Amino acid sequence: MNRVCAKGIIVTLLLSSVCSINAQEAPGFTADQAREGEREYNLNCASCHGPALTDGQFGPPLSGQTFMQRWSGRDLAELFTYMHATMPPGLAGSIANRAYAAIIAHVLEKNGIAAGTKPVPVQLDGLTAMVMPGERLSDQDRLRLWSPGGPLASGIALPAWPEPANPMNNYTAVTEAMLANPAPGDWLTWRRSYAGLGFSPLAEINRNNVKDLRLAWSLSLPAGPNTGTPLVHDGVIFVLSYGDHLQALDAATGEEIWHYGRLLSDEQRPGVKRNLALHGDKVFMSTSDDHVLALDARSGRVIWDQPVADANPRWSLSSGPLVAEGVVMQGVQGQAPGGAYVIGLDIETGKELWRFNTIPSPGQPGGDSWNDLPEDKRSGGSVWTPGSYDPELKLAYFGPAPTYDTGPLRDLVQKPGITNDALYTDSTIALRPATGELVWHYQHFANDQWDMDWAFERQILTLSVDGEDKKVVVTGGKEAVFDILDAKTGGYIASFDLGVQNLITAIDPVTGKKTIDKSKIPYGDKTITICPHGGGAKNWIPGSINPETRILFEPIVESCADLVPSKPGDLGLSSGIRFTIRPRLDSDGRFGRIQAVDLATRKTVWTTRQRAPQSTGIVATAGGVIFAGALDRWFSAYDDRDGKLLWQNRLNDVPSAAPISFSANGKQYIAMVVGYGSGQSVTFAKLTPEIDLPHAQSSTIWVFALP
């Protein structure tokens, strides 16, 4: 790959190539649009770029030879998206798309382009069809056009200097064998491998030297809340950011290789995303307008773009794809009538292959578990987190969430054969990737009246069960109660409780069925105290399992809630209650907790507690060190044997993603993405009023290494 072509791209766009153009027509605009653009320019741009577009103190000229050279040969989609992503400074994307288009019309007119009958569009296909006149410059040449130092003096030959190595030159296709068993230095899926353990086999950084860890590099990312976990392969790190941005960077230096950004409509609010997926020569991402994209991993060029939900504001895609057996599997979230689903797409074309509805309809298997409600009164079953996959069993595991419309399910109707368990909410479902067939399901928590999702990571490993090694799936709910299931059949094996909940009073040792404290069932007529809060003791931030020791390291937040009667307009559940947050009755003021559990015995090995609520997932490493972050912006390393604090570093913003470990050029790194504003980071802030929260949105990737 030509690094000069790729490096420095600010944004690329759906239907536009990264390093090639597709000229169709000259840019056009109307006179009326240019007049509107002049008004918008004076309001939003003139203070920096100047009223005449060339006389600004704080911005480069937008008229003249330098401007036209910078944008020559480029489609208006690239100009539009650049403006939308960066302007006005500090308020990027804050004005209407119509206004951005009008400003472009004004700028074109000031650069001598004549008005016509066709306006600058706001639709992607129209923008990509219009190409600026002239020869396209390389990205590096165009970046240097606006240097305040002026052009290079005539007759000067710069001393020769070697071009930086580009790791993309050695990028190899990602196979499913790699996804099942990555090279030690790679991090190929949300939790590193198909099994979802979140464990790194790297050991250069260990208990003895982690105290010497220091910053290797950092990079400011597009501002906003950020829960995205980077992926690393062959020395390239792929980083996801708020506003549907994806960057490929040199994992050793942070040098940008390419940058994709998606243009969203004025009505579409960006959402947080948890992960990407790699397979072959492609990188896959979900978008805030409910599409799944396949991009060329080497260039960022969009290969295909597939909508996976209708234009319904009640749908979203916060979990990213899982790719196996030639199928891209994407979970959908929302409260639309009929419920959510997992969709399977062809890896080469994006064509829909199958769709599994997580809420069965009347007459389907499981359809009689919805208290006799008609299909349009059933909702929920959102798939909030990516699935896991076992290549031997050829099963993909997902965890549908509960419904918020709990009122109609609370009291069982008296009809034969009808239950109010509400399948497949709070369940593990095992699907065939090739067909979407449901092979088995296990419901962890029936008729969830408290939003106690069992919607998080499904972790696959081998445990000794009754003297026999058995492949199992481990997963937990917000109560920080965990179930262990047979990965092949879904048969119940065991449970363990981390001791921070008061809803479940007993668990059947044979079936795993939970007995609920009936006094905690909400009727909206009185205040009820439950533990944990609806934000969860466990939540989206994932734990890590060391596959050698079978130790689970789990981030926990200690909290409770008063469920109080709700009023019309309150945000709450349809049973007539809303959540208020409170400490546990026995709280000592510490809310953050990491708990290590031996999965063989299901006993706690150690617990470490702190004031600040945990806000990140955990990565455990073969060096005997685990890493995690908290609401107070401290990123910490602990001894995996006893939880002893070994190292800390204060970050510039709240970390809300999961840290990873990788290697590049033979050196081990620890990476942590920050960006305050995710549900996990904001939910518990009221418990610690002395912890200062960020006043301005930002996002950064921090990467640490030994000297």
VEXVEX-867132 format. One line per 4 residues: number of its first residue (from 1); for each residue x, y, z of C-alpha. Coordinates in steps of 0.05 Angstrom, whole numbers. Layout:
NUM = X,Y,Z ~ ...
***
This chain:
1 = 0,0,0 ~ 22,71,-15 ~ 27,104,53 ~ 28,173,22
5 = -40,159,-9 ~ -71,135,55 ~ -38,174,111 ~ -72,238,132
9 = -141,224,105 ~ -188,261,152 ~ -252,225,131 ~ -274,179,75
13 = -346,168,59 ~ -395,115,38 ~ -393,105,-38 ~ -328,143,-44
17 = -260,111,-53 ~ -201,127,-8 ~ -148,137,-60 ~ -185,141,-126
21 = -238,187,-155 ~ -300,171,-194 ~ -313,235,-234 ~ -383,243,-258
25 = -400,317,-261 ~ -375,386,-241 ~ -399,414,-175 ~ -463,454,-179
29 = -505,500,-136 ~ -560,551,-143 ~ -556,626,-133 ~ -607,623,-77
33 = -567,569,-42 ~ -504,611,-47 ~ -541,670,-14 ~ -564,624,42
37 = -493,599,47 ~ -466,670,54 ~ -512,681,114 ~ -492,615,146
41 = -418,629,132 ~ -422,697,165 ~ -456,666,225 ~ -411,604,234
45 = -346,614,196 ~ -327,686,184 ~ -298,698,254 ~ -241,650,237
49 = -235,652,160 ~ -254,725,150 ~ -314,757,116 ~ -279,754,48
53 = -257,681,59 ~ -185,704,53 ~ -176,753,110 ~ -184,711,172
57 = -135,712,230 ~ -150,643,255 ~ -168,601,194 ~ -137,587,126
61 = -164,620,63 ~ -225,587,32 ~ -217,622,-34 ~ -160,624,-84
65 = -107,579,-113 ~ -87,545,-49 ~ -158,525,-31 ~ -173,500,-100
69 = -108,460,-102 ~ -125,428,-35 ~ -193,403,-60 ~ -178,393,-134
73 = -200,326,-161 ~ -239,309,-98 ~ -313,298,-93 ~ -358,344,-53
77 = -373,286,-6 ~ -302,291,22 ~ -307,367,30 ~ -376,362,62
81 = -355,307,110 ~ -291,343,129 ~ -331,405,147 ~ -383,365,185
85 = -330,328,225 ~ -287,389,243 ~ -327,454,238 ~ -344,498,274
89 = -284,484,320 ~ -308,453,384 ~ -379,448,357 ~ -368,401,298
93 = -432,376,267 ~ -475,425,306 ~ -507,460,247 ~ -557,429,198
97 = -533,390,138 ~ -571,439,94 ~ -528,495,123 ~ -463,458,109
101 = -486,448,37 ~ -504,521,30 ~ -436,543,58 ~ -403,499,5
105 = -445,535,-48 ~ -421,602,-22 ~ -348,578,-23 ~ -355,551,-94
109 = -384,617,-118 ~ -326,655,-86 ~ -278,610,-123 ~ -307,629,-191
113 = -353,570,-203 ~ -418,592,-235 ~ -486,579,-205 ~ -533,533,-240
117 = -600,499,-231 ~ -578,441,-187 ~ -561,454,-113 ~ -506,423,-72
121 = -541,361,-45 ~ -540,332,24 ~ -548,260,0 ~ -486,217,-5
125 = -496,195,-77 ~ -506,266,-101 ~ -445,291,-64 ~ -399,236,-90
129 = -423,251,-161 ~ -396,322,-159 ~ -321,329,-167 ~ -279,392,-160
133 = -239,412,-222 ~ -165,399,-227 ~ -114,345,-213 ~ -119,309,-146
137 = -59,320,-100 ~ -33,268,-52 ~ -59,276,19 ~ 9,295,46
141 = 20,349,-7 ~ -49,379,6 ~ -39,380,81 ~ 24,422,72
145 = -10,472,25 ~ -37,512,84 ~ 28,518,121 ~ 36,589,149
149 = 110,585,132 ~ 95,595,59 ~ 116,551,0 ~ 184,516,-2
153 = 237,564,-28 ~ 253,555,-101 ~ 314,514,-120 ~ 316,478,-52
157 = 327,403,-49 ~ 310,374,18 ~ 360,325,49 ~ 340,253,37
161 = 303,221,95 ~ 277,150,100 ~ 201,143,97 ~ 171,111,160
165 = 158,37,155 ~ 85,21,140 ~ 60,-41,177 ~ 4,-47,126
169 = 56,-72,77 ~ 60,-136,118 ~ -14,-142,134 ~ -40,-212,122
173 = -111,-238,114 ~ -145,-257,180 ~ -168,-329,180 ~ -218,-364,225
177 = -160,-405,252 ~ -128,-340,274 ~ -193,-315,305 ~ -198,-379,345
181 = -125,-378,366 ~ -93,-309,352 ~ -18,-298,348 ~ 6,-277,417
185 = 14,-204,396 ~ -54,-198,362 ~ -121,-177,390 ~ -170,-198,336
189 = -240,-195,367 ~ -276,-155,420 ~ -247,-201,474 ~ -185,-221,433
193 = -210,-289,406 ~ -274,-325,390 ~ -276,-353,461 ~ -285,-283,491
197 = -237,-292,550 ~ -203,-224,545 ~ -136,-254,563 ~ -68,-237,533
201 = -12,-290,531 ~ 41,-235,529 ~ 87,-233,590 ~ 141,-180,576
205 = 103,-135,624 ~ 100,-172,690 ~ 89,-163,765 ~ 162,-143,775
209 = 170,-90,721 ~ 100,-62,712 ~ 119,-5,759 ~ 163,21,702
213 = 107,25,652 ~ 104,92,616 ~ 69,126,559 ~ 92,100,491
217 = 44,143,449 ~ -25,173,450 ~ -73,202,399 ~ -133,247,405
221 = -194,215,374 ~ -259,245,349 ~ -292,274,411 ~ -348,239,447
225 = -363,179,491 ~ -322,120,471 ~ -334,47,490 ~ -298,18,430
229 = -246,-37,439 ~ -188,-31,389 ~ -167,-91,347 ~ -95,-107,329
233 = -66,-150,274 ~ 4,-151,243 ~ 25,-86,277 ~ -38,-47,255
237 = -87,-23,307 ~ -159,-7,287 ~ -193,44,332 ~ -268,60,333
241 = -293,128,356 ~ -357,166,369 ~ -392,192,307 ~ -377,129,268
245 = -303,141,257 ~ -254,85,245 ~ -179,95,241 ~ -123,47,223
249 = -58,65,259 ~ 13,40,264 ~ 7,2,330 ~ 79,19,350
253 = 75,94,338 ~ 3,116,330 ~ 17,142,260 ~ -48,144,221
257 = -53,100,159 ~ -125,114,140 ~ -188,144,170 ~ -261,129,153
261 = -317,174,177 ~ -391,167,162 ~ -437,224,147 ~ -501,219,188
265 = -566,257,175 ~ -587,316,219 ~ -639,271,251 ~ -590,214,267
269 = -555,219,334 ~ -488,183,337 ~ -486,124,385 ~ -430,88,421
273 = -403,23,393 ~ -367,-33,429 ~ -328,-69,376 ~ -305,-82,305
277 = -292,-148,271 ~ -235,-172,226 ~ -239,-227,175 ~ -198,-238,112
281 = -177,-171,83 ~ -238,-136,112 ~ -256,-98,175 ~ -330,-96,194
285 = -366,-42,234 ~ -437,-24,252 ~ -463,47,244 ~ -508,95,281
289 = -558,94,223 ~ -565,18,230 ~ -520,-6,174 ~ -464,-57,175
293 = -403,-39,132 ~ -346,-81,104 ~ -284,-39,92 ~ -219,-57,59
297 = -172,-66,119 ~ -113,-39,79 ~ -145,25,53 ~ -210,39,89
301 = -249,36,24 ~ -322,15,33 ~ -333,-53,0 ~ -405,-62,18
305 = -458,-26,60 ~ -519,-63,84 ~ -578,-34,124 ~ -599,-83,177
309 = -658,-47,208 ~ -714,-5,180 ~ -715,70,190 ~ -741,66,261
313 = -711,110,316 ~ -724,54,365 ~ -669,11,335 ~ -595,17,347
317 = -530,-22,338 ~ -484,-13,398 ~ -454,-83,393 ~ -410,-96,333
321 = -407,-156,288 ~ -384,-228,300 ~ -357,-262,237 ~ -354,-338,229
325 = -365,-389,174 ~ -371,-335,121 ~ -427,-300,158 ~ -427,-231,191
329 = -473,-235,252 ~ -500,-170,280 ~ -544,-162,341 ~ -597,-107,341
333 = -624,-67,400 ~ -690,-33,408 ~ -760,-31,437 ~ -799,-35,371
337 = -861,-80,371 ~ -844,-152,357 ~ -775,-150,389 ~ -702,-148,368
341 = -661,-198,328 ~ -594,-225,306 ~ -582,-219,231 ~ -534,-259,188
345 = -502,-226,127 ~ -460,-256,71 ~ -387,-238,83 ~ -373,-221,10
349 = -436,-182,-9 ~ -471,-162,55 ~ -535,-195,30 ~ -581,-218,87
353 = -578,-293,96 ~ -622,-302,157 ~ -654,-267,215 ~ -667,-297,284
357 = -720,-261,325 ~ -702,-260,398 ~ -775,-253,417 ~ -817,-311,390
361 = -885,-297,361 ~ -949,-331,383 ~ -950,-402,356 ~ -874,-407,351
365 = -832,-447,401 ~ -828,-403,463 ~ -885,-360,438 ~ -930,-384,496
369 = -882,-352,547 ~ -906,-280,536 ~ -968,-280,581 ~ -1014,-288,520
373 = -993,-220,492 ~ -1003,-208,417 ~ -940,-200,376 ~ -945,-124,371
377 = -946,-119,447 ~ -881,-158,455 ~ -815,-120,455 ~ -743,-124,479
381 = -694,-180,470 ~ -640,-130,450 ~ -570,-158,435 ~ -525,-106,469
385 = -459,-142,465 ~ -422,-182,411 ~ -429,-257,410 ~ -377,-311,421
389 = -364,-371,376 ~ -339,-442,383 ~ -309,-469,318 ~ -310,-542,341
393 = -384,-540,360 ~ -400,-490,304 ~ -443,-450,352 ~ -448,-375,362
397 = -472,-352,431 ~ -512,-288,443 ~ -549,-259,503 ~ -616,-224,490
401 = -635,-171,542 ~ -703,-162,578 ~ -760,-117,558 ~ -774,-49,591
405 = -849,-61,581 ~ -852,-103,644 ~ -922,-87,668 ~ -961,-135,622
409 = -915,-192,642 ~ -915,-183,717 ~ -978,-221,736 ~ -990,-289,703
413 = -1055,-295,663 ~ -1094,-357,682 ~ -1094,-394,615 ~ -1070,-466,604
417 = -1001,-472,573 ~ -985,-398,582 ~ -926,-372,622 ~ -897,-303,634
421 = -824,-325,629 ~ -814,-281,566 ~ -766,-322,523 ~ -713,-309,499
425 = -699,-251,545 ~ -643,-259,596 ~ -623,-323,560 ~ -563,-353,525
429 = -581,-373,454 ~ -536,-418,412 ~ -543,-407,337 ~ -515,-441,275
433 = -477,-385,239 ~ -492,-415,170 ~ -567,-417,179 ~ -588,-378,241
437 = -618,-442,269 ~ -630,-442,344 ~ -594,-504,371 ~ -608,-491,445
441 = -627,-438,494 ~ -622,-430,569 ~ -661,-376,607 ~ -620,-350,666
445 = -673,-303,694 ~ -747,-309,677 ~ -797,-252,677 ~ -745,-198,692
449 = -783,-141,727 ~ -720,-102,747 ~ -678,-94,683 ~ -627,-144,709
453 = -599,-160,640 ~ -562,-225,627 ~ -539,-192,562 ~ -463,-192,569
457 = -403,-232,546 ~ -408,-307,537 ~ -339,-336,554 ~ -320,-406,530
461 = -268,-450,564 ~ -256,-520,588 ~ -271,-538,661 ~ -270,-604,699
465 = -342,-623,712 ~ -353,-686,755 ~ -282,-709,737 ~ -292,-698,662
469 = -264,-641,621 ~ -322,-604,590 ~ -328,-543,546 ~ -371,-492,582
473 = -401,-423,573 ~ -395,-375,632 ~ -439,-313,636 ~ -468,-268,689
477 = -525,-218,698 ~ -528,-150,729 ~ -538,-183,797 ~ -467,-209,792
481 = -495,-279,794 ~ -460,-325,743 ~ -483,-389,710 ~ -439,-443,679
485 = -471,-482,621 ~ -451,-540,577 ~ -429,-506,513 ~ -454,-563,470
489 = -523,-574,499 ~ -539,-514,542 ~ -546,-560,602 ~ -541,-526,669
493 = -477,-541,709 ~ -470,-492,766 ~ -478,-420,791 ~ -441,-373,837
497 = -461,-307,869 ~ -411,-250,881 ~ -452,-226,941 ~ -479,-158,921
501 = -552,-173,905 ~ -617,-184,944 ~ -666,-206,891 ~ -648,-280,885
505 = -658,-320,949 ~ -643,-390,922 ~ -617,-426,860 ~ -639,-497,844
509 = -574,-539,842 ~ -602,-583,787 ~ -636,-534,740 ~ -607,-467,759
513 = -677,-437,766 ~ -675,-375,810 ~ -723,-362,867 ~ -741,-289,873
517 = -757,-250,936 ~ -830,-234,922 ~ -828,-172,966 ~ -783,-141,912
521 = -835,-148,857 ~ -854,-76,838 ~ -927,-55,837 ~ -915,20,834
525 = -951,33,900 ~ -892,36,947 ~ -816,45,949 ~ -775,-19,945
529 = -700,-24,956 ~ -664,-72,910 ~ -591,-89,901 ~ -558,-77,854
533 = -583,-14,818 ~ -609,-23,748 ~ -541,0,724 ~ -517,-67,749
537 = -464,-95,795 ~ -440,-126,730 ~ -454,-92,664 ~ -427,-81,594
541 = -355,-75,618 ~ -328,-146,610 ~ -289,-190,656 ~ -227,-231,638
545 = -211,-305,648 ~ -141,-334,652 ~ -151,-401,615 ~ -92,-433,651
549 = -113,-418,722 ~ -188,-415,708 ~ -191,-350,748 ~ -245,-300,729
553 = -229,-226,742 ~ -294,-186,744 ~ -305,-111,750 ~ -362,-96,798
557 = -399,-34,822 ~ -430,-37,891 ~ -497,1,890 ~ -571,-6,904
561 = -634,28,881 ~ -699,52,910 ~ -754,35,862 ~ -804,91,871
565 = -873,100,841 ~ -867,136,774 ~ -907,194,747 ~ -929,204,675
569 = -868,223,633 ~ -818,192,680 ~ -764,146,651 ~ -778,79,682
573 = -811,11,672 ~ -883,1,652 ~ -898,-32,719 ~ -902,39,746
577 = -833,47,778 ~ -770,87,764 ~ -699,78,791 ~ -665,123,841
581 = -593,107,861 ~ -567,96,931 ~ -508,62,966 ~ -515,-6,997
585 = -544,-5,1067 ~ -476,-28,1094 ~ -435,16,1048 ~ -368,43,1073
589 = -364,92,1014 ~ -326,46,968 ~ -364,30,904 ~ -312,2,856
593 = -293,-71,863 ~ -253,-124,826 ~ -267,-195,847 ~ -226,-256,828
597 = -263,-323,827 ~ -234,-393,817 ~ -283,-423,766 ~ -263,-494,786
601 = -287,-484,858 ~ -331,-422,846 ~ -299,-391,907 ~ -273,-319,912
605 = -197,-317,912 ~ -191,-243,928 ~ -228,-177,925 ~ -201,-106,919
609 = -245,-46,931 ~ -239,29,920 ~ -280,93,923 ~ -288,104,848
613 = -337,59,811 ~ -304,14,759 ~ -316,41,689 ~ -276,-7,645
617 = -270,-79,628 ~ -209,-119,649 ~ -151,-149,611 ~ -111,-204,646
621 = -42,-222,620 ~ 7,-280,625 ~ 54,-234,662 ~ 10,-240,723
625 = -18,-170,717 ~ -90,-147,704 ~ -109,-77,682 ~ -173,-37,695
629 = -197,35,699 ~ -247,75,740 ~ -290,137,741 ~ -236,178,775
633 = -193,171,711 ~ -141,125,744 ~ -118,68,701 ~ -89,14,746
637 = -49,-51,745 ~ -60,-105,797 ~ -25,-169,817 ~ -70,-226,792
641 = -52,-268,854 ~ -79,-222,908 ~ -105,-158,876 ~ -47,-115,902
645 = -42,-48,867 ~ 23,-47,826 ~ 18,15,782 ~ -28,73,765
649 = -32,128,713 ~ -82,186,711 ~ -116,193,644 ~ -144,256,612
653 = -215,230,610 ~ -258,175,639 ~ -242,106,609 ~ -305,70,588
657 = -281,14,542 ~ -240,-48,556 ~ -163,-46,556 ~ -124,-92,510
661 = -53,-118,506 ~ -15,-128,440 ~ 54,-129,411 ~ 86,-91,354
665 = 158,-99,330 ~ 168,-150,386 ~ 148,-102,442 ~ 87,-110,488
669 = 38,-53,496 ~ -24,-38,538 ~ -78,5,505 ~ -136,42,538
673 = -188,85,501 ~ -221,141,541 ~ -284,182,528 ~ -334,199,582
677 = -408,191,570 ~ -425,118,564 ~ -480,88,607 ~ -430,54,653
681 = -391,117,667 ~ -450,164,678 ~ -497,119,718 ~ -458,119,783
685 = -430,190,783 ~ -481,214,834 ~ -450,167,886 ~ -383,204,885
689 = -398,279,880 ~ -326,296,897 ~ -300,264,833 ~ -295,317,779
693 = -326,297,713 ~ -302,323,645 ~ -332,390,626 ~ -319,380,552
697 = -325,318,509 ~ -260,287,487 ~ -231,220,469 ~ -160,193,468
701 = -124,127,459 ~ -68,117,510 ~ -15,65,496 ~ 35,44,549
705 = 99,3,546 ~ 163,-11,585 ~ 223,34,571
***
